[in-house]
Amino acid sequence: MPYQTLFERGIHVVTTGAVFAVPVAEMGLAMALNLARGIVDADLAFREGKEKWGGDGNAGARLLTGSDIGIIGFGDLGRALTRVLTGFRANIKVSDPWQPPSILHDHFVTPASLDEVLSSSDFVFVVASVTSENEGFLGAAEFARMRPGAAFILLSRAAVVDFDALIAAVEAGHITAASDVFPDEPLSPDHRVRALPGFLRSAHRAGALDTAFKAMGDMVLEDMDLLDRGLPPMAGKRAERETVARMRSKPVERN
């Protein structure tokens, strides 16, 4: 969009993207629980008659409760994720260069550097948007700094990650991972991540709920009503001139 022209003419640019925050946050929680407890693998083993009972089926299992959790990015999705994690009494650290510490403290999370989030977390959630500064900023060096056996959960956009480096870190057994997004969608049938043990895959479906799409319509109608009465839009999130030009998220073709 020609943002500068729109801003100069007093035209609002509004997004309804906040409707996806809760659905994606809940999917992220499910992914973390699965990586912690091996739910999908245990179910597949059961179907094949290879299940392990009781403690034998919990090798490497752990609790989310009381764990160290890191969140990279703290927009609508980061806030929603924090809310769904509240009951787990986790120690949550957040890295987001666009958020002042006071905002993070208001949400009862601890501000931290990227390095601290990566090196001190049992679970790392990535919910950062792609910008002109951070494309591919999570690569081999960053994965190497993570705790052995830590879980990496990617929920925002694949372009913030060096995907080959992520695959290599999982292949090496250093971390486990889950992702709802991929560099190319749909993935090629022979892509090596499809059969990669320790990697939980979701076909960019975390936020694509009918309830979310209907909520988008409600937000648009509410803001149109406000505009008709000479008031500013409030239901949707308004574009900020200082940050919107930096956004580089690739449009989604299938939703």
C-alpha positions as CSV (number, residue, x, y, z in Angstrom):
1,M,0.0,0.0,0.0
2,P,1.1,3.6,-0.6
3,Y,1.2,4.3,3.2
4,Q,2.7,7.7,3.1
5,T,0.1,9.0,0.7
6,L,-2.7,7.4,2.7
7,F,-1.4,9.0,5.9
8,E,-1.0,12.4,4.3
9,R,-4.6,12.2,3.1
10,G,-5.9,11.2,6.6
11,I,-7.0,7.8,5.4
12,H,-7.0,5.0,8.0
13,V,-5.3,1.7,7.3
14,V,-6.8,-0.9,9.6
15,T,-6.2,-4.7,10.0
16,T,-8.5,-7.3,11.4
17,G,-5.6,-9.7,12.0
18,A,-6.1,-9.7,15.8
19,V,-8.9,-12.3,15.3
20,F,-6.3,-14.9,14.7
21,A,-4.4,-14.4,17.9
22,V,-6.5,-16.7,20.2
23,P,-6.9,-19.5,17.7
24,V,-3.1,-19.5,16.9
25,A,-2.2,-19.2,20.6
26,E,-4.3,-22.3,21.4
27,M,-2.7,-24.2,18.6
28,G,0.7,-23.2,19.9
29,L,-0.2,-24.5,23.3
30,A,-1.3,-27.8,21.8
31,M,2.0,-28.0,19.9
32,A,4.0,-27.4,23.1
33,L,2.0,-30.0,25.0
34,N,2.5,-32.5,22.2
35,L,6.3,-31.9,22.1
36,A,6.4,-32.2,25.9
37,R,4.4,-35.5,26.0
38,G,4.8,-37.1,22.6
39,I,1.0,-37.4,22.1
40,V,0.9,-37.7,18.3
41,D,3.8,-40.3,18.2
42,A,2.2,-42.3,21.1
43,D,-1.1,-42.4,19.2
44,L,0.6,-43.5,15.9
45,A,2.4,-46.2,17.9
46,F,-0.9,-47.4,19.4
47,R,-2.5,-47.7,16.0
48,E,0.4,-49.9,14.9
49,G,0.3,-52.0,18.0
50,K,3.6,-50.7,19.2
51,E,2.5,-48.7,22.1
52,K,4.5,-48.5,25.4
53,W,2.5,-48.5,28.6
54,G,2.9,-46.3,31.7
55,G,6.3,-45.0,32.5
56,D,7.8,-46.9,29.5
57,G,5.9,-44.6,27.3
58,N,7.2,-41.4,28.9
59,A,10.9,-41.5,28.1
60,G,11.8,-37.8,27.6
61,A,8.4,-36.5,28.6
62,R,8.2,-33.4,30.8
63,L,5.8,-30.9,32.2
64,L,4.9,-27.5,30.8
65,T,3.9,-26.5,34.3
66,G,6.7,-24.6,36.0
67,S,8.9,-24.6,32.9
68,D,11.0,-21.8,31.5
69,I,9.2,-20.3,28.4
70,G,10.5,-17.8,25.9
71,I,8.4,-15.8,23.5
72,I,9.9,-13.9,20.6
73,G,7.6,-11.1,19.5
74,F,4.8,-9.6,21.7
75,G,2.0,-8.3,19.5
76,D,-1.6,-9.6,19.6
77,L,-0.4,-13.2,19.3
78,G,2.2,-12.9,22.0
79,R,-0.3,-11.4,24.4
80,A,-2.9,-14.1,23.6
81,L,-0.2,-16.8,24.1
82,T,0.7,-15.4,27.5
83,R,-2.9,-15.6,28.5
84,V,-3.4,-19.3,27.6
85,L,-0.1,-20.1,29.4
86,T,-1.2,-18.4,32.6
87,G,-2.4,-21.6,34.3
88,F,0.9,-23.3,33.9
89,R,2.7,-21.1,36.4
90,A,5.6,-20.8,34.0
91,N,8.5,-18.4,34.0
92,I,7.9,-16.4,30.8
93,K,10.6,-14.2,29.2
94,V,9.9,-12.1,26.2
95,S,12.2,-10.6,23.5
96,D,10.6,-7.9,21.4
97,P,12.7,-4.8,20.4
98,W,9.5,-2.9,19.6
99,Q,8.0,-3.2,23.1
100,P,9.1,-1.1,26.0
101,P,9.8,-3.0,29.3
102,S,6.8,-1.4,31.0
103,I,4.4,-2.9,28.5
104,L,5.9,-6.4,29.1
105,H,5.8,-5.9,32.9
106,D,2.1,-4.9,32.6
107,H,1.5,-8.4,31.0
108,F,3.4,-10.1,33.9
109,V,6.3,-11.3,31.7
110,T,10.0,-10.6,32.0
111,P,11.8,-8.5,29.3
112,A,14.8,-10.3,28.0
113,S,17.4,-10.3,25.2
114,L,17.0,-12.7,22.3
115,D,20.1,-14.6,23.5
116,E,18.6,-14.9,27.0
117,V,15.3,-16.2,25.7
118,L,17.0,-18.8,23.5
119,S,19.5,-20.0,26.0
120,S,17.3,-20.1,29.1
121,S,14.0,-21.6,27.8
122,D,12.6,-25.1,27.7
123,F,10.0,-23.9,25.1
124,V,10.5,-21.1,22.7
125,F,7.5,-19.7,20.9
126,V,8.2,-17.5,17.8
127,V,5.3,-15.1,17.0
128,A,7.3,-12.2,15.5
129,S,6.3,-10.6,12.2
130,V,8.7,-10.5,9.3
131,T,10.3,-7.0,9.0
132,S,13.0,-5.4,6.9
133,E,15.4,-6.0,9.8
134,N,14.7,-9.5,11.0
135,E,14.2,-11.8,7.9
136,G,16.0,-15.1,8.6
137,F,17.3,-13.8,12.0
138,L,16.9,-17.2,13.6
139,G,19.6,-19.4,12.2
140,A,22.2,-22.0,13.0
141,A,23.9,-19.9,15.7
142,E,20.6,-19.1,17.4
143,F,19.5,-22.8,17.4
144,A,22.9,-23.8,18.8
145,R,22.3,-21.5,21.8
146,M,19.1,-23.3,22.8
147,R,19.1,-25.8,25.6
148,P,19.5,-29.4,24.4
149,G,16.1,-31.0,24.1
150,A,14.3,-27.6,24.1
151,A,11.2,-27.2,21.9
152,F,10.9,-24.5,19.2
153,I,7.4,-23.6,18.1
154,L,7.0,-21.4,15.0
155,L,3.6,-19.7,14.7
156,S,4.1,-16.5,12.8
157,R,5.9,-16.5,9.4
158,A,8.6,-18.9,8.1
159,A,10.7,-16.1,6.8
160,V,12.0,-15.2,10.3
161,V,13.8,-18.5,10.4
162,D,16.6,-20.1,8.3
163,F,14.5,-23.2,7.7
164,D,17.4,-25.4,6.6
165,A,19.2,-24.5,9.8
166,L,16.1,-25.4,11.8
167,I,15.8,-28.8,10.1
168,A,19.5,-29.4,10.8
169,A,19.1,-28.7,14.5
170,V,16.2,-31.1,14.7
171,E,18.0,-33.8,12.6
172,A,21.0,-33.5,15.0
173,G,18.7,-34.2,18.0
174,H,19.6,-30.9,19.6
175,I,16.0,-29.6,19.7
176,T,12.5,-30.6,18.8
177,A,10.3,-28.3,16.7
178,A,6.8,-27.6,15.6
179,S,5.6,-25.3,12.8
180,D,2.4,-24.1,11.4
181,V,4.2,-22.1,8.6
182,F,6.7,-23.1,5.9
183,P,8.9,-21.3,3.3
184,D,6.7,-22.5,0.5
185,E,3.1,-23.4,0.9
186,P,2.0,-26.0,0.0
187,L,5.3,-27.8,0.5
188,S,6.6,-30.0,-2.3
189,P,5.7,-33.7,-1.7
190,D,9.3,-34.7,-1.3
191,H,10.4,-32.0,1.1
192,R,12.6,-33.5,3.8
193,V,10.7,-31.9,6.7
194,R,7.7,-34.1,5.9
195,A,9.3,-37.2,7.3
196,L,11.6,-35.6,9.9
197,P,11.3,-37.2,13.4
198,G,11.0,-34.7,16.2
199,F,9.3,-32.2,14.0
200,L,5.5,-31.6,14.4
201,R,3.9,-30.2,11.2
202,S,0.7,-28.2,10.7
203,A,-0.5,-27.0,7.3
204,H,-0.9,-23.2,8.1
205,R,-4.3,-24.0,9.7
206,A,-3.8,-22.6,13.2
207,G,-5.8,-19.4,12.7
208,A,-8.1,-20.5,9.8
209,L,-11.2,-21.0,11.8
210,D,-14.7,-20.1,10.6
211,T,-15.3,-18.2,13.9
212,A,-12.2,-16.1,13.2
213,F,-13.4,-15.2,9.7
214,K,-16.8,-14.2,11.0
215,A,-15.2,-12.1,13.7
216,M,-13.3,-10.2,11.0
217,G,-16.6,-9.2,9.4
218,D,-17.9,-8.0,12.8
219,M,-14.8,-5.9,13.3
220,V,-15.2,-4.3,9.9
221,L,-18.8,-3.4,10.5
222,E,-18.1,-2.0,13.9
223,D,-15.4,0.3,12.5
224,M,-17.5,1.3,9.6
225,D,-20.2,2.4,12.1
226,L,-17.7,4.5,14.0
227,L,-16.4,6.1,10.8
228,D,-20.0,6.8,9.7
229,R,-20.4,8.8,12.9
230,G,-17.2,10.7,12.4
231,L,-15.2,8.7,15.0
232,P,-11.9,6.8,14.5
233,P,-11.8,3.1,14.0
234,M,-11.2,1.1,17.2
235,A,-12.2,-2.5,16.6
236,G,-9.3,-3.2,14.1
237,K,-5.7,-2.4,14.6
238,R,-4.6,0.8,13.0
239,A,-1.3,1.0,11.0
240,E,1.4,3.0,12.5
241,R,3.6,5.1,10.2
242,E,6.8,4.2,12.2
243,T,6.4,0.5,11.8
244,V,4.1,-0.5,9.0
245,A,6.7,0.3,6.2
246,R,9.0,-2.2,7.8
247,M,6.6,-5.2,7.5
248,R,7.7,-7.9,5.0
249,S,5.2,-10.7,5.6
250,K,4.6,-12.8,2.5
251,P,0.8,-12.8,1.6
252,V,-1.0,-16.1,2.2
253,E,-2.5,-17.6,-1.0
254,R,-4.6,-20.3,0.7
255,N,-6.6,-19.7,3.9
